[in-house]
Amino acid sequence: MRMVDVRRNLALSGAIIVVVLILDQLSKLWIIARFPTINAFERVTDFFDLVRVANRGVSFGLFNNDAAINAIIFSLLAAVIVVVLVVWLFRSTGYLLPVAIGLVIGGAVGNVADRLRLGAVVDFLDFHLGTWHWPAFNVADAAICVGVGLMLIDGLIGGREASN
């Protein structure tokens, strides 16, 4: 890989990380100001509520308990994942993978910032259909999901190009 590609990838991913981190943290600060107590909510539509949830677990509330060690364990796990992604970024080509990696790292750093600052991740987007609720999530979670989806697409497209 050429140094120009590495610099481009770092700049692209870095810009996306910063944007995701700013949007994530600003949206969480807004929710905390709007809903000073945990589990407060406001109905927005028949299928969407704003709610303030303190998620001490991982994605979708898994392992969401009051164990103080969760913040440390999940933050360390996120740090390992970020290191692996940065190594992958240095080896990536094209534009899609650096964008995907930037989204995932930005989301991971946003959630780690919550864990270290608040002891839990602030989730607030609550979609539902009748009594069925998708677990509440935030901007960081959405960025991670979109980033992983783009990584899968890149893997499918990249694999097809490599075989031709």
Buried (B, 14 or more C-beta within 10 A) or exposed (E): EEEEBBEEBBEBBBBBBEBBBEBBBEBBEEBBEEBEEEEEBEEEEEEEBBBBBBBBBBBEBEEBEEEEEBBEEBBEEBEEBBEEBEEBBEEBBEEBBBBBBBBBBBBBBBBBBBBEEBEBBBBBBBBBEEEEEEBBBBBBBBBBBBBBEBBEEBEEEBEEEEEE
